[in-house]
Structures are given as structure tokens and as C-alpha cells.
Amino acid sequence: MKCPRCLAVCLDDDPQCPSCRMSFVADPVELPVARAARRSRYAARLGLVSLAVGGGLGPLVGPLTGLTIVKPPSAPGALDLNSLLWGGLGGAIGLALGYGLGMAVFRSK
């Protein structure tokens, strides 16, 4: 998005232009709504980052527990479903924890 006054490039969730300091919030009553929207955006970003980290760490940490979800493949070169499922489980846990942490950290005061 661009600032209507100085045409500087701004983020969609910026409350004001970083160069000319023009406020993008039209009504002061709208300010808590803008803060809540920014809060959920930051929480979603943190959730996405933690989903990627959890999806990467899941196949590494999951087999260390000694649990197998499905029977290991018998043919060499076959798809290992255990690694795939551990990655999905790690991503889901990471998303839930990251989004919850983001909503707690970026709560409105």
C-alpha cells in the first residue's frame, strides 16, 4: 500500500505512514478495532513461523520418542509415512502454540 500524502510504501497494518506520520486510522473510535486487527495479524504470522519450525522438527524429534504411528515401509525407497505424519503433528502443535502465544503476547492493553 502507498501513503496517499507522500506515496511512501507502507505495510497494510501500519497505523501511520513511517515517513510523513499521516494517520491511516480515520476515526479515533476505530483505533481499538485497528489494534485488534493488528494483534490477530501478528499472532497469525507467529503461528505460521512456528508451524514451519514444528513441521521441520517433527520428523527429527518424533522418532526419538520410539513411537511408530504406522508400520514402516517394507520396500526400499518407499515413502516413509511415519516421517510425514510426525511432520504434520509437529506443524499442528507448532501452529497451535505459536498462535496462542501470539494472541497472548500481542494482546491489547
Buried (B, 14 or more C-beta within 10 A) or exposed (E): EEBEEEEEEBEEBBEEBEEEEEEBEEEEEEEEEBBEEBBBBBBBBBBBBBBBBBBBBBBEEBBEEEEEEEEEEEEEEEEEBBBBBBBBBBBBBBBBBBBBBBBEEBEEE
